[in-house]
């Protein structure tokens, strides 16, 4: 069984999945519009991972291809807007 690792790049907002044993890039997953702040692999489903970004989205990447489920999150209210209410 191959073990894959993920690396995210803040410069180009891309998530890279690497096969470190064979030193080769498996997939480059683009789609976020801002810095990727977190990545997590699903331990129950090989190849399934999620990424969260400062663009207020979470993407779930499937093992069979480059498809992603995009979940948009509302940004928290700014402190100035909250103070004026």
N, C-alpha and C positions, 0 to 999 in steps of 0.2 A: 504494500500500500504506500503510495506516495504521500509525502507530507508537504503541504503548500504553506507559504507564508505570504502575508500581505504587507505592503509598504505604501503609504500614501504620501503624495508630494504636494505641499502647500503651493508651490510655484505654478503648477499647471492643473491643480484640482482633480487629479487623476489617482485612482487606486490601482496599484500594480500587484498582481498575484504571481509569485515566483516559486519555482521548484528549485530550492537551494541545493538539493543533492546533485541535480544535473546542471545547475547554474544556467537556467534558462527562464525567460519570461513566459508565463502561461497565458495571462490575459492582462490587458490594460482596460480598466473600466472607467470611462468618462461619463460625465453627466451632471456632476455637482457644479453650481455656479459660484461657490466660494470655498474657502479652506475646509478640508476634511479634518474634523476634530476627533473622530473616534471610529474605530473599526472593531468588529467582533465576529468571530466564526461561530457557527452553530455546531455544537458538539454532537448533536443527534443526527444531523443531516450533512454528510460529507459534501464539501463544495458550496454550501450555503453560507453567505456572510452578509452582514449589514454594515452600512457606513452612515455616519451622521456628519452634517456639515453646518458651517456658519450661515449657509443659505436657508436655514430653518427647514431642511428636509432630512428624512431618513430614507435610505434606499436599501432594498433587500435584493441581493444579487443571487440568481439561481445557478445551480451547478451545470445545467445543460447548455448555457449560452450566455449572451451578453444582455439578456433581458433584465430589467429592473422594475421593481415596484416602488413608486415614489410616494412618500407620505409627507405632506406639507404640514408644518407646525407653525402656529401663529407665534410671532415674537412676543416676548413679555412686554407689557406696557412700559413706556419710558417713565422715568421718575418724575419728569416735568408734567406729563399728562396725568399721572396718578395724583400729583400734588394739587392740580387745579380742579379736581372733582370734589 
